[in-house]
Amino acid sequence: MPTQKRLAGSFTPLDFELVLLRRMADHNPDLVENARHQLGVSLAQMREANRRWQAMTHSPHARGALSRYRAVLGEPTSRTPRRVGDLDCEAWLWPMSYWPDLHFEVLLAPNGSVWNEWLVRAPEGEPPPLKSLDDLAPWSCTVDEVARAFAPARPLEGTAPTRWGLAFTAPDRHGEPQDVIAEFTWGLLQRLTVRE
């Protein structure tokens, strides 16, 4: 995949994807290493992108989350009204070059604050068929796809702000129901734990 030209001092969409990958390396270092090679970037570049992102988000002069995403990713490709429970939101979507079938979604509350931010299936994308545990490979599906496929799924608090969990029951390859915890980073499935 071609790398994007970096302007001095700028933070590019590629840098943002490296930030997403860096957090996923905690669960899937091999997948992240493969992605890094495909993107043609060094480990040092990935670390530097993450360092700069953390500096931007924690600076006393930091922009708001939405301004930061617009500065890094540009204008969203779509802005769509969405109702989540009793809350009227607006979903902003940006395509991701490494994951062409996914978009980065930011949900805005009515007051304009960022309520949620994660990877979702692109509007034109086809969700994977999820029927059993064998279909739940790392990076194959998103939080909402798993929650719909194996309803009722119970949301679990993640171990970091960019992490989520779901507890649900799904059949194994023999059709036997298993109680499972799925862990997600930036909305993308990372790993499963079958509860004994």
C-alpha positions as CSV (number, residue, x, y, z in Angstrom):
1,M,0.0,0.0,0.0
2,P,1.4,3.4,-0.8
3,T,2.4,5.6,2.1
4,Q,1.1,9.1,2.2
5,K,3.5,12.1,1.8
6,R,4.1,13.8,5.1
7,L,4.3,17.5,5.4
8,A,6.7,18.9,8.0
9,G,4.9,19.0,11.4
10,S,1.6,17.6,10.0
11,F,-0.3,14.5,11.3
12,T,-1.6,12.5,8.4
13,P,-4.5,10.0,8.0
14,L,-1.7,7.3,7.8
15,D,-0.4,8.5,11.2
16,F,-3.9,8.1,12.6
17,E,-4.1,4.5,11.3
18,L,-0.8,3.8,12.9
19,V,-2.3,5.1,16.2
20,L,-5.2,2.6,15.8
21,L,-2.8,-0.2,15.0
22,R,-0.5,0.7,18.0
23,R,-3.3,0.1,20.4
24,M,-4.3,-3.2,18.7
25,A,-0.7,-4.5,19.1
26,D,-1.4,-5.2,22.7
27,H,-3.7,-8.1,21.6
28,N,-2.5,-9.0,18.1
29,P,1.2,-8.0,17.6
30,D,1.6,-10.3,14.5
31,L,-1.3,-8.8,12.7
32,V,0.0,-5.3,13.5
33,E,3.5,-6.2,12.4
34,N,2.1,-7.4,9.0
35,A,0.0,-4.3,8.6
36,R,3.1,-2.1,9.4
37,H,5.1,-3.8,6.7
38,Q,2.2,-3.5,4.2
39,L,2.0,0.2,5.0
40,G,5.8,0.6,4.5
41,V,6.5,2.2,7.9
42,S,9.0,1.4,10.6
43,L,8.4,0.6,14.2
44,A,9.9,3.9,15.1
45,Q,7.4,5.7,12.8
46,M,4.6,3.9,14.5
47,R,5.9,4.9,17.9
48,E,6.4,8.5,16.9
49,A,2.8,8.7,15.5
50,N,1.5,7.4,18.8
51,R,3.7,9.8,20.8
52,R,2.5,12.8,18.7
53,W,-1.2,11.7,19.0
54,Q,-0.9,11.4,22.8
55,A,0.7,14.8,22.9
56,M,-2.1,16.3,20.9
57,T,-4.8,14.7,23.0
58,H,-3.3,15.5,26.4
59,S,-1.9,19.0,25.7
60,P,-3.3,21.8,27.9
61,H,-4.0,23.6,24.6
62,A,-5.6,20.5,22.9
63,R,-8.4,21.0,20.4
64,G,-11.7,19.3,21.0
65,A,-12.0,15.7,19.8
66,L,-14.1,16.6,16.8
67,S,-11.7,19.4,15.7
68,R,-8.8,17.1,16.1
69,Y,-10.4,14.4,13.8
70,R,-11.3,17.0,11.2
71,A,-7.7,18.4,11.2
72,V,-6.2,14.9,10.8
73,L,-8.8,13.1,8.6
74,G,-10.3,16.1,6.7
75,E,-14.0,16.5,6.2
76,P,-16.1,13.3,6.7
77,T,-17.4,11.5,3.7
78,S,-20.8,11.4,5.3
79,R,-22.8,13.0,8.1
80,T,-25.9,11.0,9.0
81,P,-28.5,11.5,11.8
82,R,-28.7,8.5,14.1
83,R,-30.8,7.6,17.0
84,V,-29.1,5.6,19.8
85,G,-31.6,4.7,22.5
86,D,-33.2,8.0,23.5
87,L,-30.3,10.1,22.1
88,D,-30.4,11.8,18.8
89,C,-26.8,11.7,17.4
90,E,-25.0,12.5,14.2
91,A,-22.6,9.9,12.8
92,W,-19.5,11.3,10.9
93,L,-17.6,8.7,8.8
94,W,-14.1,8.7,7.3
95,P,-12.7,5.9,5.1
96,M,-9.6,4.0,6.3
97,S,-7.0,3.1,3.7
98,Y,-5.7,0.0,5.5
99,W,-9.2,-1.3,6.2
100,P,-11.1,-0.4,3.0
101,D,-14.2,-2.1,4.1
102,L,-14.3,-0.1,7.4
103,H,-14.9,3.5,8.2
104,F,-13.9,5.5,11.3
105,E,-17.1,6.7,12.9
106,V,-17.5,9.6,15.4
107,L,-20.9,9.9,17.1
108,L,-21.8,13.4,18.1
109,A,-24.3,14.2,20.9
110,P,-26.9,16.9,20.3
111,N,-24.5,19.4,22.0
112,G,-21.8,18.6,19.5
113,S,-19.6,16.7,21.9
114,V,-18.0,13.4,20.7
115,W,-19.9,10.6,22.4
116,N,-18.3,7.6,20.7
117,E,-15.4,6.9,18.3
118,W,-14.6,3.6,16.6
119,L,-14.3,1.5,13.4
120,V,-17.6,0.4,11.8
121,R,-18.5,-1.4,8.5
122,A,-18.5,1.0,5.6
123,P,-22.0,1.8,4.4
124,E,-21.4,0.0,1.1
125,G,-19.6,-2.9,2.9
126,E,-21.1,-6.4,3.4
127,P,-21.0,-7.6,7.0
128,P,-19.4,-11.0,7.4
129,P,-21.7,-13.9,8.1
130,L,-21.4,-14.6,11.9
131,K,-23.0,-17.9,12.9
132,S,-20.5,-19.6,15.3
133,L,-17.2,-19.0,17.2
134,D,-15.3,-20.1,14.1
135,D,-16.5,-16.9,12.3
136,L,-15.0,-14.6,15.0
137,A,-11.4,-14.2,13.8
138,P,-9.4,-11.1,15.0
139,W,-10.1,-8.0,12.9
140,S,-13.0,-9.7,11.0
141,C,-15.9,-7.8,12.6
142,T,-17.0,-4.9,14.6
143,V,-18.7,-4.5,18.0
144,D,-22.2,-3.8,16.6
145,E,-21.9,-6.8,14.1
146,V,-21.1,-9.2,16.9
147,A,-23.8,-7.7,19.2
148,R,-26.5,-8.2,16.4
149,A,-25.3,-11.6,15.4
150,F,-25.3,-13.0,18.9
151,A,-28.1,-11.1,20.7
152,P,-28.6,-10.6,23.5
153,A,-25.0,-9.5,24.0
154,R,-24.1,-7.7,27.2
155,P,-21.7,-4.7,27.0
156,L,-18.7,-4.8,29.3
157,E,-16.4,-2.0,30.3
158,G,-13.1,-2.1,28.5
159,T,-9.6,-1.9,30.1
160,A,-8.9,1.4,28.3
161,P,-10.9,4.2,26.7
162,T,-10.5,2.7,23.2
163,R,-11.5,-0.8,24.3
164,W,-14.9,-2.5,24.7
165,G,-16.1,-5.9,25.6
166,L,-19.2,-8.0,24.9
167,A,-20.4,-11.1,26.8
168,F,-22.7,-13.4,24.8
169,T,-23.4,-17.0,24.0
170,A,-22.5,-18.5,20.6
171,P,-22.3,-22.1,19.2
172,D,-18.9,-23.7,18.7
173,R,-18.1,-25.8,15.6
174,H,-20.1,-28.7,17.0
175,G,-23.1,-26.5,17.7
176,E,-22.6,-26.5,21.4
177,P,-23.4,-23.1,23.0
178,Q,-20.5,-21.4,24.7
179,D,-20.4,-18.4,27.0
180,V,-17.9,-16.0,25.5
181,I,-16.3,-12.6,26.2
182,A,-15.1,-10.7,23.1
183,E,-12.6,-7.9,23.4
184,F,-12.5,-5.0,20.9
185,T,-10.1,-2.2,20.3
186,W,-11.3,0.9,18.4
187,G,-14.5,-1.2,17.7
188,L,-12.6,-4.0,15.9
189,L,-12.6,-7.6,17.3
190,Q,-9.3,-8.5,18.9
191,R,-9.8,-11.7,20.8
192,L,-12.3,-14.2,22.4
193,T,-12.2,-15.9,25.7
194,V,-14.5,-18.9,26.3
195,R,-15.8,-18.8,29.9
196,E,-15.6,-22.1,31.7
